[in-house]
């Protein structure tokens, strides 16, 4: 089973200021009375997935955790429905490259035919816990991760694998489903180079 950067941050500042002043003559006095002025302070919204100046393991781990949450939703939906519907496919494709998603969807369909008999009662996809940050740039993040497949299927192994993440291309990932803006491009054995190209060279 295949359980598999850069988004430019959006910094939006919304400033709303209002001032209301009015005057009225007080009893026995011609001097106007000033009403208090109310000012709304600026509020700033920061994209939590904006790429930091220095990409560290913590940032990469947040991406993987979010991918795991999305893939977990896909597997749970498929089991609930007893099939792989269009939404399940959209969820998977929102976080994985075409090749990776194809393998994931094939695994889902195989499990559906078997009525998801191998899944644990409360299945969850472990997208990986980072052991080593091997490389990071605005166009590629490569990490070595530990993956616990027993969280998804019975008797699943705990293993290590290398993962490469890259920024989603225009039209490739639905930000409503995958807000990270990153796609899992490839998984390969930790002690071997990728079968296709050099590390991070395909982005």
Secondary structure, 3 states (H helix, E strand, C coil): CCCCCCCCCCEEEECCCCCCCCCCECCCCCCECCCCCCCCCCEEEECCCCCCCCCCHHHHHHHHHHHHHHHHHHHHHHHHHCCCCHHHHHHHHCCECHHHHHHHHHHHHHHHHCCCCCECCCCCCCCCEEEEEEEEECCEEEEEEEEEHHHCECCCCEEEEEEEEEECCCCCCCCCCCCCCEEEEEEECCCCCCCCCCCCCCC
